Amino acid sequence: MGRNRKRGKSRLAAVLLCGVISILLCACGRKENGEINLVKSREEKERVVNFFSPMEKTAPGVENAARSAADKTVVMAEEKLGLTVAYRTYTAEDHQEKTYDDVTLERVRNDMDDLYLLNPDTIRTLGEEGKLMDLSELKSAKNLRDVVKIANEVDGKLVAIPQEVVAYGLFINKDMFDKYKIDLPETPEEFLECCRIFKENGIETPVGANRWWLETFVLAQAYADLYNGGNTREGIDALNSGESKYSDYMRPGFEFLQEMIDKGYIDAKKAYVSEAMEGEGKDFLSQKTPIVMAYWGAANTETAYGNPDFQMLVIGFPSSRGQMPVISMTGFGVGANAEHREDAAKALEIMTSDEALQIYAETNQVISPSKNVEVECIPALKPLNDRIKENIYVLGSNAGMKMEQWGNTCLVVRQLLNGSTVEECMAEFDRLQEEALKKN
């Protein structure tokens, strides 16, 4: 179990940080002609901010718009402050190496860098340890959406700020829904009915799945009321104190997934071993499978689902409150005891300013963490975007929760795919909650 969890978290960090969120690769000191200057002369006595992030891997010949957008915001900070952002990077090559999160924890605890790109569970851990600077007084923090503040607050302190909000949804082949006269589903019951109709009409596997993202179904159903019922703070406090059980929230979603497995609406064996989009992507694009789950950016990216031969829509996951987007995000944090703490905070303030985030959002066509920055989305994303604009969503990651959500839910879902019962999965959540509360 310990080894499986480590492997899962290693891969999760790679998917979440390297495939979804904007990650930076190269050093960003610039020459006057605009070329990247990888090494600055030590003789130049200049202000430096050391920035630690994962190294991004990209396919040859594919333009990395995400990196380009992030680079622009870093250059903006460099030019306005007269400093250099020096990159230090790490990517685990296989499950036997330390994960990015493991390395980040060590570096922050030992004050080795100034600015860090952090996963949600790392944000929570380091925030609880007092290792991250409170960023709530930055000018850019005043413009953050409520969802961003909630997800990045630990013990009342804002300890991280992202450059984008990553929304997950269901990618729908609308042509296939129209062919069989099926309405887009709102609730879990309606979703199961859609799958039944597809199955009866010869669609072998109505839902294409992988081993990383099925937790989105669970999270949408688990937290629809928590985040949209007006009692979010009270509900989280009850979970953090142990008064409420995570297993009670998770049970409906796991029962839903078990029913999908039993009825053959998803292929559990294939999902268990499939990487994100590698296992289901071809079937979706070839119109063998009408439904898959993915993140917002996949709808804009031609290497993912950005150029299908059919009408595609992205909608929220089924829940008791209708179609529900699931939101996650990484964030930039500043070491509380960093050598260049003040310069790092000033750089981050510029990188997450409305001016910088507008450039970032327009380049990547993503949801901005700033309530003042809006970008027109492609028509396929409009259903999902409309819900988010109405402040209807659930958080897949929340640093304010004592038990980490995204990674743990992913790993327990994999246990279900591998044959564990719903009751065994609920017992695992109870164990994880007890373990988390003991640490705090």
Secondary structure, DSSP 8 states (H G I E B T S, - for coil): -HHHHHHHHHHHHIIIIIIIS----S--EE-TTS-EES---TTS--EEEEEEEE-----TT---HHHHHHHHHHHHHHHHHTEEEEEEEE---STTS--HHHHHHHHHHTT--SEEEE-HHHHHHHHHTT-B---TTSGGGGGB-HHHHHHTEETTEE--B-S-BEEEEEEEEHHHHHHTT-----SHHHHHHHHHHHHHTT-S-SEE--TTTTHHHHHHHHHHHHHHSS-HHHHHHHHHHTSS-HHHHHHHHHHHHHHHHHTTSS-HHHHHH--TTTTTHHHHHTTS-SEEEEEGGGGT-TTTTSS-SS-EEEE-B--TTSSB-EEE--EEEEBTT-TTHHHHHHHHHHHTSHHHHHHHHHHHT-B-SBTT------GGGHHHHHHHHTT--EES--TTSSS--HHHHHHHHHHHHTT--HHHHHHHHHHHHHHHHHH-
